[in-house]
Amino acid sequence: MRVQPIAGVRGPAIRALDPWLPGNPGYGRTHQLLSDSERARLAVISSVVRFKKGAEIYREGADADAVFNIISGVVKAYTQSPGNGELIAAFLFSEDLFGLAQEGRYVNSTKAVTPIEVYRIPIAALRGQCLTDANFEFHVIAKLCHELRQAQHHAFVLASKHTVAKLTLFLQMLAQLEFAKGGPVNEIYLPMSRSEIAEYVGASLPAISRAFRTLTTRGVLQVRNRQHVKIIDQRAFEKLANDRQEAPC
């Protein structure tokens, strides 16, 4: 882990859909919630920290003394399973916040899926910012609402009956994230491993591999490499994502 001064950096950024702003109820575009002045004030109380791929950021149960805002890279939040595996609760991307705590302790562990760069924001300083700036506090609440919707989406993934539906829902979530940030809706970036996808959707690694083959054989997806896939048949893709009773692959 390396820490450096933040001179010349614009400051933390949080991007989300505003839950109270009317707009497209489907694939909505997210926008930057913080003003330049808010970002500048956060920059004063933040430090920039870098982690290598696979590095632990914090462990479940540790004292929660800071929250983190991702500048670049991907993070996973997880808990340990009884068999010492990982039960992945969320993948986090640039301009996301993480550091969820309960009674002063982190509720899960986090690890760098890719090399990452984050802002580390001390809790005490962040609390002071919220107490003195109601508009900033509102923007943080909007971001938390956005993340709550992602958690609800994860619950739908886990509740799906078969692996093809689980995988399609997961890919749909990533496609929506890409589109919301201005990217094409049919291009999907997969920075996580196949085993991490399996852990997130609640399936075995062989089942995930079969599900990928099923989607490519049906002409729904084109797998360019292990980190990039393209949706070829959008209508079939959406049907699979909306059909929780999809037949097993």
N, C-alpha and C positions, 0 to 999 in steps of 0.2 A: 504494500500500500504506500502510495506517495502523496504527500500533501504539498500544495504550492499556493502562493498568494494569488489573489483574484484580480490583480490590476489589469485593466483593459477588457475585462470580461463583462458582458452586459448584465449578467445576473440570472438567477433561477427563473425558469419558465414553466408554466403549467398549461397544458392544452386539453380542452374537453369540449363537449357539447354543453351549452348552457341549458339546464333542465327547465327553465322557465321562459326561454326565448322561443317564440313560435318559429317553426321551420319544417323542413322535410322530415317526416316521421320514420323514413327508411334509412337509406345511406346518407346520413348527415355529415356535413363538413365540420370538423372541430375548429376552434379558433383559440388564439392566445388570450387567456383570461386576465393576465397581469399587465398593467400599464408599464411603460418604461420607468416611471418614477418608483413604482412598487418593486420592480425588478432590481433597480439600483439600491433601494433600501435593503432588500434581502441580500444583495451582494456584499454589503458591509458586514453582515453577521454570518456569512457563509465562508467555507473553504472548499477548494476543489480537490477531490480525492480520486485516485485511479486504482483500479483493481485488475489483476490479470484474470484471464479466463479460468473458471473453476474456483476462484478465491472466495472464501466465506466473508460476507460483509458483517453480519451479526448473527448470533445464535438465539434460538427460542429460549425465553426465560431470562435473557441478559437484561441488565438495566437499560431502559430506553432513554438515552440522553440526547438523541438527535433523530431527525427525519432526513430523508435523502431525496434529491430531485435529479433525475437522470439527464445528463447532457448527451451522452451517446452510449450505445450498447444495449444489451438486454440482460435483465435480472430475473431470477425465479424466486418465488416465495414458497416455502414448503414446510411441512412438519415431518418428523421421523415416524415411520410406520413401525408396528411391533416387530417386524422382521428386519429392522434396521435399514429399510429402504426409504425412499422419499415419496411423500404424498404431496404432489405439487398443487398449490392452491391458485397460483397466478403467474403469468409471465408479464413483466413490466418493461416498457419501452421508453424512448426519449420523451422528455417532458412529463413523465409520470412521477408521482410521489410515492414513497414507501417508508415504512417505519411504524406500522400499526402496533399500538401498545394497549395493555390493560393493567391498571394499577401499577404503572411505572415499569412494566417489563414487556419486552417484545413478545407478540403472540405467535410468531413463527420465525423460521430461519430464512436467510436470504443468501444467494450465491450468484456470482457472475456467470451467465451463460456464454457471454463473449467478453472480450476486454471491454471494460466500462470506464466512464468518467462521470462522476456525480458531484453535485453540491451537497455538502454536509451542513445541515442547519441545526444548531443547538436548540433543544426544546424550549429552554427558558427564554431565549431570544425570540423564537417564533411566537411563543405565548404573548410576549410583550408586544410584538407587532400586531397580533390579532386584537389585543385589548385597546390599542390606540388607533386602529384603522378598521372601521366597520366594513368598508368596501373590500378591503383585502380579505377579511374574515369571510365575507360572502363568496368571494372567488374560491377560497379553499373549500367551502361547503359545496359549491358547484362541482369542484373536482372530485370530492368524495362521493357525491351522487353519481357521477360518471363511473367511478370505480365500483360502486354498488351495482350498477347495471351489468358491469362485466362479471361480477361475482354471481349475479342471477343467471347470466348466460352460462357460466360454468356449471351451475346446478342443473340446467337443462341438458348440457352435454352428459353429465354423469347419469341423469335419469333416462337417457335414450336407451332403447332396448338392445340395439345391435351396433357392432363396431363401425360399419360403414356410415351409419347416421352420426355416431360420435365423432368420427374423423371429419365428416363433412361439416358438422356444426363448428368444430374447432377451426377448420380452414376458412369457414365463412366469417368467423370472428376476426381472424387475421386479415382477410380481404377487406372487411369493413374498416379496420384500423388503418390499412394502407390508403384506402379511398378517403377516409376522414382527414388524413394529413396531406391530401392533394395528389395521391398516386392513382394509378389505374385500378379499377375495381376487380379486374381479372388476373392481376399479377400478385403472387403470394410469396413472401420471403419467409423462409423457415430457418432461423438461426439456431434453433434447438435441435437436439438429436432425436432420432426416432424413439429411443427409449424414454426420453423426457416427454415426448408427445403421448406415449402409452401411459406414463404415470399421471399425466394431467387428465386424460379422458377416462381413466379407470379401465384400461384394457391391457392385454398382454402384448409384448413386442411382436410375436409371430402374427397375432390378430391384426395389428396395425399394418404390418407388411402386406398381409393379404388384402386389407382394405384399400391400400394404395394401388395394388395390382388390379383390384376390381374396378376402381374408378378410372384407371388408365385404359383397361381393356374395354370398358363401356364407352370410351371416348369422352368422358366427362373432364378429365384432367390430362395435361401433358407434363410429365416430370422432366425438367431440363437437367437438373442435378439434385443432390440431396438437400440443397438449400433454396431452390427456386422451382415453383410449379406454376402452371398457367391454367386457368379455367377455360376449357374449350367449348363446352356446352353449358351456358349459363342457366338455361331453363331446367335442364336435368339436375344441375348442381343445386339450384334453389329447391326443387322438388324433394331431393334427398334430404336436404337440411330441414325441411318442414315436415318430413314424414318420419315420425318417431318409431313407426312399426316396420321400417325397411327390413326386408328379408335378410337373413345372415349371409355374409360373403363366404 
